[in-house]
């Protein structure tokens, strides 16, 4: 059995020490560390944090040769166990890597556990030792024979169970006889853990029912690992757990009023990552059926696995009774408005965005809104359009399509053709061809007529001055107004405004906030913009610009037609 002994060696230096023991090593034993973590499609080069690698066999030093950026070859002799000791620097506060300080620890196996080539399919044991007094361990990894010892069937399983260390708040609930645990680190004293558990339970019940009716989920235990911080947001799915980050202020508080926007945002994140237990962890792109840990693993299907999950994350909050229809439509409108405010939707299809995730999605810059579209948000709108189209044609729903794909694949790998085949069985060839156009093209989705057919009114309203000018800015009282992006084809682009500019004034008046200029500028008229660029004061003529209808509001129609009302009741329950 491959054995990993992990010690929080020096918390102030943020160092884990790992001892890897390999019984019966190869004569030239190859070891490597993954360059990425499944679920986050970016080469992150975790090996850059490893140091002080030493190898011995039977008390004798072994020669280690680094052969590329993340791989080492060890010269071994005989059948005695190979022992490799190394240190891993851990100071990444995200859910994707590893972290260690005096208060807490966290790691994914992809950051700490060298892969023993040729032995990945055999059992792997993780032992946590020398933990600080009072520290607890939280993970969904199968427990071994001893305390703080865990055993996995293979390397894939080992690195698919994050581990949290420290002093936590812990709570539990059961759904369909399956235990679920919530671990929260960093919560304020007034944190309402009972509320979090109750709402999470309702959400998990709704999702298991979505996939399995009255059946049980495909895991025997599930763990939520939540790190509450001053300001942060994110999550990463795993086969029987998820690692989450949220702003501390978004946690529910004892005695607080009904759920605010922050807590709803957190519930949406929980919903998204839990839905991934089915849609990407089991039902997955065929390209990710066998993971290559040493390179990019591109797929054109993230619009389905991330986008469709993004559609369901808020919709299942509604179905679980955690939000009402009005709030759901508000969340949906925000997604629609965000996509419509992105010129890149006309440049890149969601299939292209999926394939380019490795070089574009996680490497956003000032031109990202002009050149790319999010497979999360536009993928969610493709799901919306498909769901409403199926319902309008009385050909089932997206729910039926998802369950059909699950049943046909046995909860396994699928390709785009499988999605198309299942859709054709439900809605016919024309709808299959329509989906292909939405996925591979850049035309606008027919959301407004589809929503009207579902008894939902679409109201477009002018955005703020930044939207009218085609700017994305950051504003703060002390630092001023700074341009983050200039949108393609906008008045700001025509004027020559650049990312990084600091906006000072408009038509001779000082700006504190960009929207302040509405107090003296004539709507739709040209004006002069004063800014700073590389220490130089510049005044640029800005051409007239019509107000941009970038804000979208969705409302339940007061008196929809009978067919629209029936569709709406099936979709939203109202």
N, C-alpha and C positions, 0 to 999 in steps of 0.2 A: 504494500500500500504506500502510495506517495504521501509524505507527511510534511506539513507546514507548521512550524512552531512560531507564533507571532507574539512579540513582546513590545509594549509601549516603552521603549528603551530610554528615551530622553524626551520628556514632554515639552520642556522649554526650548529644545532645539527642534521639536516637531519630527522626531525620528522614531519609526518602528524598526525593530530588528527582527529579521526573518531567518529562521533556520530550516532549510529544505533538505529532507532526507530521501534519497532515491535508492531503494533496494535493487540489487542486480542491474546496475547501470550499463549502458552500452559502452563499448570501448572508446568511442568518441561521442559523448553524450551531449546532445544539442538542447539548450535551454533558451527560452525567449519570453519576453513580456509583451502582452497585447499592445497594439498602438492605438486602439479605440475600444470603447465600451458599447456593446449592443444597445440600441435604443437612442443613442446620441451619435449622429452620423457625421463625425469629424475625426480625423487622425489627430490625436492629442499627445502622442509620444510620451507615454507614461514612463518609459525607460530613462528619461532624462533625470528622474528623481532617485534612481538607484545609485548606490556607491559602495565601495569597500567590499566588493565581491571576493570571497575566499572559498576555496574548495579543498577538502581533505577526503582521503579514503584510507581506512585503517590507520589513522593517525599520520598519514603521509600527505604532504602538500601535492595537490594536483595542478597541472598547468591549465589556466583558463585563457582562452583566446576569444576576444570579441570579433565577430565576423561581419556584423552590420550594426545598424543603429539600435537594435533591440534584441540581438541574439548573441549567445556565447556558446562556445564549444569547450567541453571539459575532457581532458585526456584521463581515462580511467584504466586500471589494471585489475583483473580478477573480478570476483562476484561480491566483494565486500560492499556495504552500502556507501554511496556517495553522500557527503555532507557539504552543503553549500550555505554559507552565512553571508548575509548582506544587509544593508540598511536602506530604508526608503523614506525620503523626505515627504512629509504630509502636511501641507498647509493650504489646501484647496477647499474652500467652504461650500463648493457646489455639491450636488448629489452624484457627480460623475467620477470622482477620484478618491482621495483620502485626506483626512485631517486629523491632527493631534495637537492638543495643548493641555494645560493643567486641568481644564474643566471637562473636556470631552474628547472622544475619539470616534472616528468613523472611517470605514474603508470598503471599497469594492475589491474583489479578488483580482480584477484586471490591473490594479495599481500595485499590488503587493506580491502576488503569487506567480512565480516563474512557471511557465508551461514546460513540462518534461516531454519532449518530443518522442513519439512512439509509445507513450504511456498515458495518453489523454483519455482513453476509453476505460481505464481501470479506476478503482476507488481512490478517492483523495480525502485525506484527513486534515482538519484544521484544529490546532490546539492553541488556545489563548492562555498565556502564562504571565505571572508577575504583574497582575492588574493592581492599580492603586486601591487602597482600602476604601470600601464603600462603593466602588464602581460596579455597575451592572452590565450585563450583556443582553443585547436584543438582536435577534436574527431569525429568519424563517428556515435557516439551514438545519437539516436533520441532526438531532442530538446523537452524540456517541455514547460510549460506555462511562465516561468520566465527566465531571463538572467542567464546563467551558471547553468541551471537546465535541467536534462535529464531523460527520462522515457523509460524503457525497458520492454518488455513483460514478461520476466522471468529472473531467475538468470543466465542461460546459456548465454543469450544475454548480460546481464550486464557485465560479465567478458570477453566477446569477443570483447570489444571495448576499446583499450588503450586510455589514455588521456595524452596529452602533454600540458605543461604550460610554459609560458615564453614570450620572445620577438622573433618573428619569421619573416623569409621571407615567404611570402605566394603567391601562384600563382594558377590559375585555368584553366581548359580546359574542353571541353565537347566532349563526344563520344556517338554517337547514341542518343543524347538528354539527356545523363546521365552525371551530373556534377562530375568532378574529381578535387580534391584539392591536392596541394603539399605544405607541410609545411617543411621548412628547418631551422634548428637551427645550429649555429656555422660556417656558411660559411664565407670565406674571402670576402672582399669588391669587388673583381673582379669577383665574381661568376656570371656565365652566366645563369640566371634563365630562360630566354627565350629559350635557347638551351635545357635545361633540360625538360621544358614543351613540346616543339615541339617533341623531341625524345620519351618522355614518351607517348604522345598522339598517335604517330604512332604505338608504341608497343601495347598499349591498344586496338587500332582499330584492329590490326592483331589478337590479342587473342580473342576478342569478335567474330570476323569473324570466327575464327577457331571453336569455339563452337556453334555459333548460326547463321552463315551465315549473313543474313541481319537483324537478330533479335537483341533484346536488352539483356543485361546481367541480372543476377538474383539479382541485387542490384540496388537501386534507387540513390545511391550516394557512392562515394569511396574517401578515404583519405589516402595519403601517408605521414607518419610521419618520416622524415629523420633527424637524428642527425649526424652532421659532426664533427669528432674528429681528433686528431693528428694522431692516428693510430688505426684502428678498422674496423671490417667487420661483418655483420650479419643481419638477418631479422627474423621476425616472422609474419606469416600470421593470418589474422582474417577475419570474414565474409564480412566486407565492408571496410577494411583498412589493412594497414600493417605498422609495426614499423621497421625502417631500421637504420643501422649504417654504415657509410663509412668513409674512410680516407679523410680528408679535401682536400688534394691534388688531389683526384680523381674527384672532382666536375669540370664541364666544366668552362672555364674562358673566359671572353669576349676577342675576337680577337685571340683566340688560334687556332692552326692548327687543322686539322681533329682529331677525337676522338682518344686519346691515349689508351694504354692498361688499365690504371686505370679507365677511364670513361666507357670503354667497360665492365670492371668488375662490375662497379656499375649498368650499364644497365642490365647485366645478373642477378644481384641480384633482381632488380626491376621486371624483367621478371619472375623469379622463384616465387617470393612471389605473384605476381598478378595471375599467372597460378593456384596457390593454391586456389584462389577464387572458382574454379570449382573442381580441383583435390585434395581433402582432406577436404575442408570446406563444400562441398555439396556432391559430389561423394566421399564417405568415407568408410573406413573399417567397416564392420558390428560390430566389437568389439567396435567401437567408436561411434556407433549410440546414445547410452546413456552413458554419461561420468561419471565415478566414480572419484570424486575429492579427495578421501581419500586414494587412493592406485594406484599402477601401472595398466595400461590398455594395456597389451601386444597384439600385432598383428604381424602376419607373412607377412604382406602386405606392409611394408614401402618401399620395393624395387619397388613397383608400384607407391605409392603415393608420395614418395620423389625421387626415382630413375627416373621414367618416367617424372616427373616434371623437373628433372635436365637435361634430354635429350632435352626437349622442350625449356628450358629457352634460350639457345644459338641459337637453330634452329629458334626460332621465331624472334630473332634479325636479322637473315638473311632474313627471309620472310618479315619483316617490312622494309627492306632496310637500316638498321642501320650498318650492317657490310657486307662485300663481302664474296664470297665463300672461298677464300684463308684464310681469317681470321677465318672463321668458322672452317675450317679444322685444323687450328692451335690450336684452343681451343679444338676441339675433340681429336687431337693427344695428348694434354696435359693430358686429362682424361685417355686415353688409357695407356699412359706411367706411370701414377700414379698407376693404377691398376696393371699393369705388374710388377711394382717395389715393390709390396706388397706380401710377401710370404703367408700372411694369407688368400689370395684368394683360396689357396689349402687346407685350414683347415676348412673354414666356408662357407656355402652357403649364398646367399643373404636373403633367407627366415629365416635362423637361425640368421643372423645379425639383421634382423628386430625384431625378438622376443627378442633378447638380447640387444636391444638398451638401455633399462633401466639400465643395469648394465655395459655395455661396451662402447657404442659409445661416451657418454658424459664423460667417465672416462678413457680417454686415458692415458697409461703409456708407459714405455720403451718397453714392449712386445706387444703392440697393433698391430704393423705392422705384427708380426709373427702369431698372433692368430686370427685376425679378418679381415673382409673385409668391406668396406663402402657400405651400401645399397644405398647411394647417387650415388657414382661413378660407381660401378659395376652395380647397377640398371639402370643407364643411358646407359651402354653398352648393357645390356639385351634389353632395348628398341630399341637401334640402330640395334642390330641383328634381332629383331623381325620385325622392320620396313622394313629393307632391304630384309628379307626373304619373307614377304608379297608382296612386290613390285616385287621381282624376280619371284614369282609364279603367278604374275598377279592376285592376290587375294585381291587387295585393298592396304591398307596401315595402319600404326599405327593410323593415323588420323581417318580413318574410324572406327577402333576398339574403340578408345576413344569416338567418337560420338555415336556409337552404345551402349556402356555401359551407357552413359548419358541418352539416350532416353529410354533404357530398364528399368533403375532404377528410372526414373523421377528425375534424379539428386540427388540420395539418397544413401543409404548404399548398398554395394556389398561385396561379398566374392570371394575367389579364384576360386570357381566353376563358378561363373558368368563370370569372365574373360575368363576362359577356354571355356565356352559355346559360348560366343560371338566370340572368336577366331576360334573355330571349324566351326561356321557358315560362316566365311570369308575364312579361309585357310585350313579347313579340320582337321581330327583327328590327322594326323601325326604332323602337326605344333603345335597343342595343346600339344601333348606329348613331343615335342621338347622343348617348353617353360617350361614345368614342370621340365625337366632335367636341363635346364639352371638355373632355380630358386632354385631347391632343391639339385643340385649337385655342384661339385667343378671343373669340367673339364673346360678347356679353351674354351672360346667362339670362334666360327669360323669367327672372324672379318676380317682377312686378305682376305680370298676368297670372302666374302660378299662385301667388299669394292672394290675389283678388279672387281666384277660383276657390280658395280655401277660406273665404270670408275674412280676410285681413286687409285693411287699408294701408296703403303706402303713402307717406307724406314726406316729400323732400323739402328741406329747409336750408337756407344759406348757412354756410359755415362761418367761422371767425375770419378776421382779416388775413391771418396766415394762410388759411385755405384759399381765400380769394386770390392772393398773390402767388400761391404755389410754393409756400415755404413750410418747412418743419423747423421749429425753433425751440430752444430752451430759454426759460425766463426765470430770473431770480433777482431779488431786490439788491443784493450786493454785487453779483457778477454781471448783471445786465442781460441783454437779449442777444443770443448767439444763434447763428444759422447752422442747423444740422444738415439739412438737405434742401436742394432747390429742385423742384419737380419739373419734369420734361414738358415743354410747350407752355410754360407758365409766364405770367407777366414779370415775375422776378428773374426768370432765366433771360427773358428778352432785355431786361435792364442791365444784366451783367452781374447780378448778385451771386456770390460764391459761398459754398460751405466754409464755415470758420469766420465769416464776417461778423462783426459786432454792430448791431443796429443802434444808432444814436438818436436820430431825429427824422421827422417827416415834415416837409414844407416849412422848415425853419423852427419847428417846435420840438422840444426834447421829449424822447420816448422813455417812459418807465416800463410800460407794457405795450406790446404791439397794438393791441385792440384799443388803447387810449386814442390812437390816431383817428378812430371813427368820430371823435368829438369835433374835429375840425376839417377832415378831408371830405370832399364831396363824393358820394357813392358813384362808382363807375368812372371817375375822372382821373386823368394823369396827375402825377405829383413827383416831387423830388425826395429822394431818400438819402440821408446822410449816414455814413457808416465808417468803421475803422477796419482796415485790412493791412496787416503787416506794418503796424504803427503809422500808416498813412490815412489821413482823412480824405474820403471820397464822397462826392455827391453825384448820384446816378438818377437820370430821368426814368421813371417807371411808367410805362404806357397804361392807358385805361384798361381796366379788367372788370368784367361782369362778375357779380357775386357767384361763387361756386356753390352749387347745391350739393354739398358734401355731407350734410347731416340727414340721416334717414330716421324716421319714426314709423313704427308699425303699431297699429291699433286694431282691436277687434271691431269689425264692421257692425254697425248698429242693427241693420236689417238686411242681412245677406239673403240671397236666394236659397231656396230649400236645398238644392244640391250642394251649394257652397257651405251651408250650415252643417249638413250631414258630414261633409268631408272634414270640416273644422273639428267637429265633435270626435271623429275618429282619430284625428291627428293630435289635437290639443285637449280634448275632453271638455270643451266649452262651446 
